[in-house]
Amino acid sequence: LDLDFNTISKLEGTLVFLMSISSYKEICSKLIAHGKLESTPIAIISNATTGSQVVKVATFGTVNVIEDVLSPAFLAVGEVIRLRDELNWFERLPLFG
C-alpha cells in the first residue's frame, strides 16, 4: 500500500481500488486518516459482472461489519454508491444468480 493517500483522499468523484480485497480495511483507514469523512459510502464488489456477483455496501465508519468477501473483488468509494438501488439493473436480470 505504497500510495500517496494524502493526495488520493483529496480527490473528488469515485475512487476505485482494484484487487484490494486483502487490504480494503487498511485503505479505508488511511483515507479517513487523510481527511475522508467516515460517512463516505463504499462498496465491495466481488465477482463483478457474473451471476455470482456480490455487492456489500457500507461507509468508512462501518467497514468493519463487512465480512466474507471473496476474491476477486474491488473497492469503490464515493457518493455514487448511494445510487446503487436506482442504477442496479444487473442483479434484477431473470437469470442472475
HELIX and SHEET records of a PDB file:
HELIX    1   1 PHE A    5  ILE A    8  1                                   4    
HELIX    2   2 TYR A   24  ALA A   33  1                                  10    
HELIX    3   3 PHE A   60  VAL A   65  5                                   6    
HELIX    4   4 GLU A   79  LEU A   83  5                                   5    
HELIX    5   5 ARG A   84  LEU A   87  1                                   4    
HELIX    6   6 PHE A   90  ARG A   92  5                                   3    
SHEET    1   A 4 LEU A  15  PHE A  17  0                                        
SHEET    2   A 4 ALA A  73  VAL A  77 -1                                        
SHEET    3   A 4 PRO A  41  SER A  46 -1                                        
SHEET    4   A 4 VAL A  54  THR A  59 -1                                        
END                                                                             
